[in-house]
Amino acid sequence: MIEYKKFTLKNGLTLLTHRDSSSPIAVINVIYKVGARNENPEKTGFAHLFEHLMFSGSKNVKSFDGELQIVGGENNAFTCNDYTNYYITLPKENIETALWIESDRMLHPNITQQNLNTQRNVVIEEFNQRYLNQPYGDIWLLLRPLAYKIHPYKWATIGKNVEHIQNATLDDVKHFFDLHYSPNNAIISIVADMECEKIYELVEKWFGDIPCRPLANYNIPEEPQQTELRTLTVERDVPLTYIYKAYKMCNRKNPDYYVCDLLTDILSSGKSSRFYQNLIQNTNLFASTNAFISGDIDEGLLIISARLLPNVEIKTAETVIDNEIKKLCTTKVSEYELEKVKNKIESAQIFAETSIMNKAMILCYYEMLGNIDLMNTELDYYRAINADDILRVSKNMFNNESCSTLYYKSIAAK
């Protein structure tokens, strides 16, 4: 249970506070409600590029790392399809240093041609190293456009291609900032051993005068229902062949989201899971298997992946996977199996809430979803799931019409 207080500044900035007396460290977490889904299809990768630019200093702070190191702090960030998250940890006595840094780059980051050139080269190098020149690195660059045809989830956070980053102009980047990086598109959470009202006073001091701006009015297209199996086969110089099967699933706010989450745990969570017991232990076909959900806010993907042992035929391996999936569509799971995965999820959540960093991120994330109290009631949805729910969702979801399959073949395995 995470207790919190919520404040809204006049400029639209949402502040969430939680008092935690277990640590002398304070966490300041900021979510901007902008991710890859908010990009122009012809100018992708901007949210991730801007994450880098936001560390290039601001009008009054030349070096974020340098200022934070002086006061014993650290900072980092990450970008996903739905949002961008920045966080700082430091001793609570120095919390105003973090507020100074975050407010200054919200108001006037140092967006110059020189910084754009530097960070653009960094992102291009990351694109090449992680996605193009690394074994299996381009899987998401292939799987997303296979599964999505209209929705902006069809490109990865890094962007569709290197050219979109290479061609980004200073005006493009400044325009992107103006549309998204303002207090009325941000959520800040602070977890520290401090009175919540005192935190509010400090945030008002540092952020209250930042003007709000008109936000981008994106009409994010809804992905049409998939009606046929999609497949893509590629050959790469990698050690082993992979199969990726991506099934369309509901959005993050649908109660069946929790059923899908449990489904992946039944299939692949730990050595007692079905995939480990029936595919890894009882066959000589697979080097590894996995099942997971993308966790996207809009309609997402439930993904099954399998890495095949050398000389294993793809059709043979896929038949075994499909047979395992069919069991979920025809036979109810046992109460023991269902209770086991529910207990794992509950223990994982309890453990997550022991970390002040996690609590700060949880506060921001659920507020962004539009229902912050869900963070304290979500376990009820998991507990309410029964075997009939698992069977129903499995029947509706695990079919070829909603599946996109990537065959990532190893040349070396031939």
C-alpha atoms as one frame of an Amber mdcrd trajectory, in Angstrom:
protein
   0.000   0.000   0.000   1.510   3.299  -1.115   0.008   6.325   0.587   0.343
   9.585  -1.273  -0.779  13.163  -1.600  -1.577  14.768  -4.930  -1.195  18.414
  -5.838  -1.781  20.257  -9.092   0.087  23.485  -9.779  -1.585  26.347 -11.642
   0.505  25.587 -14.734  -0.902  22.053 -14.882   2.052  20.196 -13.363   0.918
  17.182 -11.332   2.858  16.513  -8.119   2.657  13.255  -6.166   4.341  12.921
  -2.792   4.985   9.966  -0.522   6.751  10.125   2.805   9.201   7.274   3.346
  11.208   7.209   6.570  13.231   4.120   5.658  15.945   5.960   3.764  17.886
   9.240   3.910  17.759   9.300   0.106  15.156  11.223  -1.864  13.894  10.207
  -5.308  12.587  12.745  -7.800  10.876  11.087 -10.753   9.474  12.970 -13.743
   7.340  11.490 -16.501   6.643  13.405 -19.679   3.645  11.972 -21.475   5.484
  11.570 -24.757   6.935   8.440 -26.315   7.399   6.876 -29.712   3.611   6.739
 -30.183   3.515  10.554 -30.250   5.923  10.947 -33.149   5.428  11.929 -36.762
   5.684   8.718 -38.856   8.174  10.559 -41.061  10.248  11.762 -38.103  10.560
   8.852 -35.712  12.992   8.350 -32.869  12.541  11.932 -31.631  11.352  11.031
 -28.117  14.465   8.924 -27.588  16.693  11.557 -29.224  15.218  14.168 -26.924
  15.948  12.031 -23.885  19.613  12.415 -24.830  19.257  16.133 -25.537  17.750
  16.724 -22.110  21.117  15.746 -20.611  22.996  18.354 -22.662  22.648  21.019
 -20.012  20.262  23.939 -19.678  20.457  27.707 -19.380  21.669  27.703 -15.782
  23.042  24.160 -15.429  25.985  23.343 -17.663  26.496  19.805 -16.358  23.718
  17.849 -14.627  26.082  15.031 -13.692  28.636  17.440 -12.285  26.138  19.317
 -10.112  24.607  16.100  -8.814  27.941  14.472  -8.046  28.836  17.425  -5.831
  25.764  16.745  -3.659  25.978  12.930  -3.789  23.310  12.397  -6.427  22.781
  10.356  -9.572  20.398  10.643 -12.502  19.247   8.750 -15.558  16.285   8.296
 -17.888  14.563   5.923 -20.280  12.135   6.222 -23.172   9.414   3.783 -24.190
   6.536   3.781 -26.639   4.172   5.621 -24.300   6.249   7.978 -22.152   9.683
   9.258 -21.149  10.919   8.894 -17.576  13.671  10.909 -15.836  14.843  10.232
 -12.295  17.281  11.592  -9.731  18.408  10.126  -6.415  20.270  12.176  -3.816
  20.368  12.856  -0.063  17.108  14.493   0.970  18.971  17.526   2.354  20.009
  18.350  -1.204  16.617  17.890  -2.826  16.535  21.463  -4.117  19.499  20.719
  -6.370  17.384  18.112  -8.128  14.410  20.465  -8.367  16.667  23.186  -9.780
  17.988  20.840 -12.455  14.613  19.424 -13.472  12.876  22.805 -13.548  15.669
  24.447 -15.520  15.646  21.867 -18.278  11.858  21.902 -18.379  11.937  25.666
 -18.900  14.905  26.121 -21.211  17.100  23.134 -22.116  20.266  23.882 -24.033
  19.016  22.940 -27.493  21.769  24.127 -29.802  23.069  22.922 -33.137  26.251
  21.721 -31.465  24.359  19.676 -28.868  22.031  18.291 -31.512  25.002  17.199
 -33.623  26.624  15.535 -30.613  23.543  13.689 -29.374  22.423  12.754 -32.876
  25.772  11.017 -33.401  25.363   9.243 -30.055  21.907   7.965 -31.013  23.049
   6.905 -34.492  25.910   4.977 -32.924  23.454   3.355 -30.498  21.180   2.455
 -33.413  24.070   0.826 -35.249  25.522  -0.994 -32.249  22.351  -2.232 -30.559
  20.003  -2.758 -33.485  21.973  -3.246 -36.684  25.368  -4.687 -35.759  24.409
  -6.848 -32.796  23.157 -10.418 -33.146  19.339 -10.458 -32.992  19.366  -6.664
 -32.573  16.915  -5.970 -35.392  14.178  -8.310 -34.140  11.966  -5.463 -32.911
  12.625  -3.480 -36.072  11.094  -6.436 -37.930   8.416  -7.650 -35.527   6.692
  -4.357 -34.781   5.889  -3.393 -38.398   4.769  -6.973 -38.973   2.279  -6.805
 -36.092   1.132  -3.199 -36.568   0.164  -1.576 -39.855  -1.318   1.771 -38.754
  -0.717   2.394 -35.057   2.620   4.096 -34.176   3.603   1.019 -32.192   4.765
  -0.203 -35.602   8.163   1.365 -34.974  10.598   0.811 -32.134  11.546   3.554
 -29.674  14.859   4.062 -31.475  12.882   4.946 -34.620  12.094   3.384 -37.979
  15.545   3.957 -39.452  18.778   5.872 -38.960  17.832   8.410 -41.650  15.081
   9.923 -39.498  17.673  10.813 -36.847  20.296  11.864 -39.379  17.857  14.282
 -41.000  16.542  15.822 -37.764  16.974  19.595 -37.890  17.284  22.046 -35.040
  13.836  23.420 -35.881  12.388  19.890 -35.839  13.774  19.263 -32.377  12.710
  22.629 -30.954   9.209  22.087 -32.321   9.058  18.647 -30.701  10.082  20.183
 -27.372   7.431  22.887 -27.582   4.689  20.323 -28.193   5.523  17.951 -25.360
   7.929  19.182 -22.675   5.825  21.512 -20.597   4.481  21.306 -17.038   0.953
  20.525 -18.203   2.294  17.365 -19.895   4.410  16.241 -16.949   3.998  14.337
 -13.702   6.541  14.613 -10.900   6.677  12.272  -7.926   8.901  12.721  -4.896
   9.572  10.052  -2.308  11.522  11.231   0.706  11.440  11.464   4.484   9.872
  14.911   4.323   6.483  16.431   5.022   4.389  16.332   1.853   3.356  19.971
   2.289   7.019  21.007   2.501   7.730  19.158  -0.735   4.820  20.961  -2.367
   6.234  24.330  -1.281   9.606  23.492  -2.815   8.088  22.276  -6.068   5.930
  25.399  -6.269   9.072  27.484  -5.717  11.006  25.843  -8.556   8.272  24.922
 -11.036   5.383  27.280 -10.319   6.500  30.044 -12.685   7.108  27.769 -15.683
   4.393  28.607 -18.202   2.177  25.920 -19.640   1.945  25.594 -23.412  -0.553
  24.197 -25.933   0.137  20.485 -26.365   0.277  18.386 -29.485  -3.163  17.269
 -30.560  -2.284  13.886 -31.990  -5.014  11.691 -33.347  -3.362   8.347 -32.744
  -4.935   5.911 -35.189  -6.549   2.764 -33.871  -5.041  -0.413 -35.221  -7.639
  -2.316 -37.261  -8.449  -5.850 -36.221  -6.018  -8.331 -37.671  -7.816 -10.977
 -39.732  -5.060 -13.187 -41.079  -1.780 -14.778 -40.095   1.240 -12.651 -40.927
   4.682 -14.181 -41.319   8.146 -12.910 -42.113  11.258 -15.003 -42.657  14.745
 -13.506 -42.533  18.198 -15.037 -42.535  20.998 -13.660 -40.402  24.511 -14.597
 -39.375  23.549 -15.564 -35.831  24.293 -18.722 -33.812  20.752 -20.088 -33.463
  17.337 -19.696 -35.071  14.558 -17.865 -33.249  10.791 -18.001 -33.586   8.741
 -15.021 -32.412   4.954 -15.332 -32.286   3.182 -12.055 -31.463  -0.527 -12.198
 -30.605  -2.699  -9.106 -30.355  -3.964  -8.487 -26.829  -6.111  -5.883 -25.090
  -4.978  -2.453 -23.933  -3.489  -1.679 -20.525  -6.774  -0.545 -18.960  -8.770
  -3.636 -19.939  -9.321  -6.137 -17.063  -8.181  -8.922 -19.409  -4.719  -7.352
 -19.360  -4.164  -9.116 -16.042  -5.320 -12.421 -17.496  -2.764 -12.078 -20.284
  -0.074 -11.311 -17.738  -0.931 -14.453 -15.789  -0.964 -16.465 -19.004   2.648
 -15.607 -19.734   3.643 -16.616 -16.209   1.869 -19.947 -16.570   3.805 -20.534
 -19.759   7.275 -19.360 -18.868   7.815 -18.097 -15.319  10.443 -20.267 -13.685
  11.426 -23.915 -13.865   7.970 -25.132 -12.899   6.383 -23.346 -15.890   4.843
 -25.245 -18.786   7.438 -24.171 -21.330  10.342 -25.205 -19.136   8.814 -28.523
 -18.132   7.348 -29.528 -21.488   9.556 -27.802 -24.057  12.970 -27.472 -22.455
  13.032 -30.563 -20.244  11.060 -33.011 -22.362  12.293 -32.238 -25.874  15.623
 -31.740 -27.571  14.357 -28.819 -29.642  14.832 -25.623 -27.664  17.746 -23.766
 -26.144  15.377 -21.318 -24.451  11.741 -20.232 -24.449   9.874 -17.224 -23.131
   6.452 -15.603 -23.019   5.798 -11.980 -22.089   3.497  -9.041 -22.718   4.589
  -5.738 -24.227   2.795  -3.741 -21.527   1.723  -0.988 -23.923  -1.071   1.418
 -23.016  -2.929   0.834 -26.274  -3.610  -2.607 -27.749  -0.424  -4.543 -27.112
   1.220  -7.843 -27.864   1.578 -11.148 -26.077   4.822 -12.553 -27.411   6.136
 -16.089 -27.396   9.768 -16.578 -28.303  11.792 -19.724 -28.736  15.473 -20.209
 -29.521  15.999 -23.476 -31.355  18.849 -25.882 -30.921  21.050 -26.494 -33.991
  19.571 -28.586 -36.833  16.017 -28.346 -35.494  13.385 -27.764 -38.166  11.291
 -24.642 -37.637   8.037 -26.453 -38.469   8.776 -29.166 -35.934   9.526 -26.673
 -33.176   6.548 -24.478 -33.993   4.171 -27.426 -33.897   5.342 -28.259 -30.391
   4.835 -24.635 -29.304   1.366 -24.523 -30.872   0.373 -27.746 -29.161   1.372
 -26.279 -25.813  -0.687 -23.173 -26.506  -3.696 -25.280 -27.549  -3.760 -26.853
 -24.101  -4.599 -23.449 -22.643  -7.445 -23.112 -25.145  -9.004 -26.497 -24.435
  -8.301 -27.398 -20.800  -8.716 -25.326 -17.673  -5.632 -24.649 -15.616  -5.601
 -26.187 -12.172  -6.274 -24.128  -9.081  -2.775 -24.970  -7.856  -1.123 -23.691
 -11.014  -3.192 -20.522 -10.994  -2.540 -19.835  -7.329   1.177 -20.348  -7.851
   1.497 -17.605 -10.472  -0.768 -15.268  -8.502   1.492 -15.659  -5.476   4.538
 -14.833  -7.593   2.947 -11.639  -8.848   1.884 -10.616  -5.359   5.323 -11.221
  -3.900   6.942  -9.323  -6.777   4.732  -6.305  -6.120   5.383  -6.358  -2.387
   9.119  -6.570  -3.042   8.964  -3.724  -5.586   7.343  -1.451  -3.023  10.311
  -1.815  -0.671  12.364   0.338  -3.051  11.907   4.103  -2.883  12.914   4.328
  -6.538  10.199   1.885  -7.546   7.619   3.704  -5.477   8.434   6.999  -7.171
   8.120   5.411 -10.606   4.909   3.594  -9.654   3.306   6.835  -8.519   4.055
   8.577 -11.817   3.136   5.610 -13.985  -0.322   4.995 -12.549  -1.127   8.688
 -12.530  -0.201   8.719 -16.220  -2.620   5.818 -16.787  -5.350   8.035 -15.391
  -6.072   6.020 -12.253  -3.362   6.372  -9.624  -5.313   4.364  -7.033  -5.001
   1.346  -9.304  -1.470   0.888  -7.952  -3.001  -0.130  -4.618  -5.910  -2.189
  -5.971  -4.387  -3.933  -8.974  -3.698  -7.115  -7.033  -7.451  -7.481  -6.597
  -7.777  -7.928 -10.361  -5.172 -10.679 -10.327  -6.751 -12.407  -7.324 -10.186
 -12.370  -8.999  -8.993 -14.260 -12.089 -10.231 -17.845 -12.303  -9.666 -20.803
 -14.605 -12.640 -19.823 -16.757 -11.022 -16.430 -17.431  -7.780 -18.090 -18.520
  -9.662 -20.415 -20.855 -11.821 -17.626 -22.305  -8.963 -15.244 -23.050  -6.803
 -18.050 -24.438  -9.532 -19.097 -26.873 -10.057 -15.537 -28.049  -6.424 -14.565
 -28.358  -4.405 -17.605 -29.430  -5.463 -17.914 -33.036  -3.656 -17.486 -36.328
  -5.830 -14.530 -37.334  -4.304 -12.363 -34.609  -0.766 -13.745 -34.818   2.306
 -12.264 -36.474   5.208 -14.716 -36.668   8.846 -13.882 -37.301  11.159 -16.701
 -38.366  14.642 -15.458 -37.638  16.792 -18.105 -39.292  20.415 -18.732 -38.551
  22.679 -19.075 -41.576  25.262 -20.662 -39.332  22.797 -23.356 -38.226  22.303
 -24.635 -41.765
